[in-house]
Amino acid sequence: MSSFILEQIVNGIITGSVYALVAAGMTMIFGVLRAINFAHGEYYMLGTFAAWWVMSKLMADYGLAIVGGVAIVSLIAVLIGRSVMQRLIGQPFQAGVLATLGLSLILQNVVILAFGGGYKVFSGGWIEPIELGDFGMSQQRVILVVVTLVVFAGLEWMVRSTRLGRSIRAVSQNIECCQVNGIDVEQVVRRTFLIGVAIAALSGILTGPINVSIYGGMGESITLKTFAVIVMGGMGNVRGTLIAGCLLGVVESLVAGFIGLQYRDSVGFVALLLMLMLRPHGLFSSKARF
Amino acid sequence: MSCYPTTTTNMRSAAWMALVALSGLCAFTPARAQTADTFKIGIISPMSGPNARYGAFANKGAALAAKEINAAGGVLGKKIELVSGDSQCVPAEGVAATQRMISLEKTAIIIGDVCSSVTLAMQPMVEESKVLLVNAASSNPDITHKAGVGGFKWTFRNYPTDEVRAATVLEYAAKTKGFKKYAVLSVDSDYGRGAIKFTKRYLPKYEGAEILSEDYYKDSETDFRSVLSKIRRSGAQAIILYGQADTTPIIARQMLELGLAGKVALVGNGEFNTKDTIAAAPKVMNGAVEAAAWLPEVPAPRSLKFVDDYQKANGGEMPNNHAYTHYDTLQLIAQAIKSANSLKGEDVRNALAKIRYDSPMGMVTFDDHNQAVLPMVLLEITDGKPAIKGMITTKVDYAVK
């Protein structure tokens, strides 16, 4: 029994690390823009599709597809960052909602138009199982967890010790002061957006081999889960996001393992409701931003 | 004061817009009416969303049949024109698409839907509008339990029901394969839950057979590790899976990950037999048992010809069973129109009830519940390829409750 619980916790951490990776970018973008990025799941989807495209059309192997996929999506992020995201600075929140919801619809449907509405098979990746006693998981999942830890460590370092990180913190505290002090707010927003999107794309590429079937609407469900994660972690709190993501994954796994798979998705929504009722600033201190 | 003129401008522009909209509507209506030399037949299927794949196959299959029928002179001198509606596999969307099709396209005959939940929602609507609904791909037993003498006079189904499927799959799993302990993992829809309801009804027939756990997944679910861990520890010998075609590879691959390959078999339905699915995790798919309406490997000559023609028409793509059943159903309707010698929905309906249609798979007739009695294939995946284990005739015993 206890080993079953342990197994479910491990399953949950693996699932949760995907949530955390996607949510990290979303929460940083919220930090600098004060806008919820409703299209964030779409960059996760774009990452998977870009890697699939690189593999199936350019006949590259999976390792190259990771690099190529992130590069393609980053290019898209540069375009969208310039044309849409940087214009949201100082705009009322409705503008952000409309712009990102619109982007989400456009990106989904462009992918469906370009590649068709059906599922594609994502072949490749390192899917051979690693057996540890009566416990099995694919190499891909181990990589996923390791990459999550590395990415979060990198983000932590970036936010604390680099000039960009310091300007991100400054912009998320007070935009006007930054402008007065000569910080290029638009540039900070563009770069934050680019980092967030690249991480989401990376998580999409890394989960591709596990999810196998991919299609244009696959980003939607991950966006919904991410809302719960960023509210739990505290909007704009990167470290909190990692813990909240894993927490959501673990609780979901336990619910699916002990109660039933059909109740799994309710976990996120119940958590969201409870958080908004009891601790709207997140599980951690309301001041802890970055 | 300043707001007064603004209001007039607003009203004026609103009036203009209304006028433009109205004239647009007028221009639209006559263009959409039935022309003299074509006969419109509607197809409702999921063309977007997680089940878009089914709709694509359904439309291509029907298009091939329409091409063949039209090349042979059409029906009663008219060419068949197919019109498509998108249900997204969501009942509300399917009903709206059907409504649009009936009121705008004025189709007397509709083929639809693939998803059982949508078909069940369409039934009362076509009944009210007296439009003939011929289903070609939904397997929930209730669809025909409630049709014919059961109530709905305008619904026919040219597809096997899960009642027969569940009984056949279970019999093969229990008797031939000797499985006793089962875990249920099916899609959370009328199709998935309906098939399990009937499986449970037949389970007591087999000594010692039991269901150890029961889980249903949402059609966009991608993470099955938790539930598969549970199944592995429960000691189940087989997973009864009535699922979506696109989810089967995900489940298979995660079974491989958890070391279930070769230990737990998949039995049920969910396109276990396609090349892509088997390629996703060959070790898991070997030994999978499925009852399917059709598969490309069926050795009947006309079925093989269909595969050939379909591939030629669609750039080499392999048809799935929905492509075949929609092809077949349109052929069936064409024959019903010929034997009715009329294009009126009611005449075609009466002809359909009495029809003896020689399909590529074998003879098709309809029982008093408007359910087709037709052959179905039982297969097992052996060495990475589907091996046909038998043909089943899908005669439903309505007395069994």
Interface residues (C-beta under 8 A of the other chain):
Chain A: F4 E7 Q8 N11 G12 I14 T15 I112 G116 G117 G118 Y119 V121 S123 I127 P129 E131 D134 G136 M137 S138 R141 T207 I210 N211 V212 S213 Y215 G217 M218 E220 S221 E252 S253 L254 A256 G257 F258 G260 L261 Q262 R264 D265
Chain B: M47 S48 G49 P50 A52 R53 G55 A56 L185 D188 E214 D215 Y216 Y217 K218 S220 E221 T222 D223 F224 R225 S226 V227 S229 K230 R232 R233 D246 T247 P249 I250 R253 Q254 L256 E257 L258 G259 D276 A279 A280
